[in-house]
């Protein structure tokens, strides 16, 4: 089996234990991974704290930090094929997506490299004639960046890039499920020449690793992507160190198709929204809200496309749909769909066993128009299950779209420009795609409302998450202070 170590204080580290990582396409172990426990977490945070306070990092110019990120981007682009192979092996994501996505991730590092020397302070037009007052933007400190298994190199980039640009140091925790690609990426951090301790990469389990990291007294900021329940534990744990947090959580995103939509384009985008990555995406458009008058036509067109999806081994270039990442997820999704059908929802397609080893679950559509409170409508399944609801008018579409504890993303398909603007304003979500879906860019902020978290990743908004302001007052008068007992 292949093996992967932790990366702590500029060295590759065997950790306190090891565990096996499972290939979702076969259900068999394929790699042995070093496991971080409390003492390893403490060493990683101590290294990041030392580096943050040390002269080498503290005195490095913003431009020099940008050059480090540019080197990292070049290395990532160079090693993208190998990292894609590892991600496909470890997560079950299809190779055609991992190759394209990892190559594009390099652009995030290049964007933040260019931003490093542009995080400017400001001079205040202060209301005191004998004062000059200005505000500096300074790095917030040691960052605990917690990354899930899906799209992990992308979700690491939107944390590492802005944190390094701002001048922070990091301990990056890869998910214990499928951590190999991010641990392999640590080799590129080392090769790029980052000072020791500036960026550490570990993995481990919740109690011995995650909880210890987020409550560590030397952690200043926690950047987390994952589930809402885990996020609540993190926020409670942060009471120990009063670290600031940015949380990018799950979603139950509405995909709204009005009666004037281009149905071919909408059907293609709906396939991308829920069946790409086998539905294992926080922005998955898992609730189809379709105008009642076109429901049958649109569902027929969509079902035809679903039948043509090529399911197969994820390492084959012609495969369009691979396995889920874990057996537990496969079993959970099947159980929720079964209960939803018992509650009165109607199966359109899918929810059948696939004759293959590994953790496969088929593309599934469930008509919930007669049972809008079915479990599959309310729960984030994190898998390839589309719940269908209908609406009669624009107001009902908006009401259904907002009827969720989540608020991450939405898709709107209509040819009516004024309607598109009206509906966009009314939706309580952080990202809206109009007549498209699942597009990202390093320039664009990303994040949600409610149970989908707070804070933003991407764009300059993300970089500011890793800074804090310092206000500086300079008295320009040489006259004695009039009355030391009165506040100026």
RARA-V533632 format. One record per run of one state. SS is the DSSP state (2 for helix, 1 for strand, 0 for the rest). FROM is the first residue (numbers start at 1). LEN is the number of residues. Records with the same first field share a line. If there is no record, write none. Layout:
SS = FROM-LEN / FROM-LEN
//
This chain:
0 = 1-1 / 5-1 / 9-2 / 14-3 / 24-4 / 36-2 / 54-1 / 59-3 / 79-1 / 92-3 / 119-3 / 125-6 / 140-2 / 148-4 / 167-2 / 175-5 / 193-6 / 204-2 / 215-6 / 226-2 / 238-6 / 249-5 / 258-5 / 280-7 / 308-3 / 312-9 / 322-5 / 343-3 / 350-14 / 368-7 / 379-6 / 392-2 / 403-3 / 408-1 / 414-3 / 427-4 / 435-11 / 447-2 / 451-2 / 455-2 / 458-1 / 466-1 / 476-13
1 = 2-3 / 6-3 / 11-3 / 17-7 / 28-8 / 122-3 / 131-9 / 142-6 / 169-6 / 199-5 / 221-5 / 244-5 / 254-4 / 287-5 / 311-1 / 321-1 / 346-4 / 364-4 / 385-7 / 406-2 / 409-5 / 431-4 / 446-1 / 449-2 / 453-2 / 457-1 / 467-9
2 = 38-16 / 55-4 / 62-17 / 80-12 / 95-24 / 152-15 / 180-13 / 206-9 / 228-10 / 263-17 / 292-16 / 327-16 / 375-4 / 394-9 / 417-10 / 459-7
//
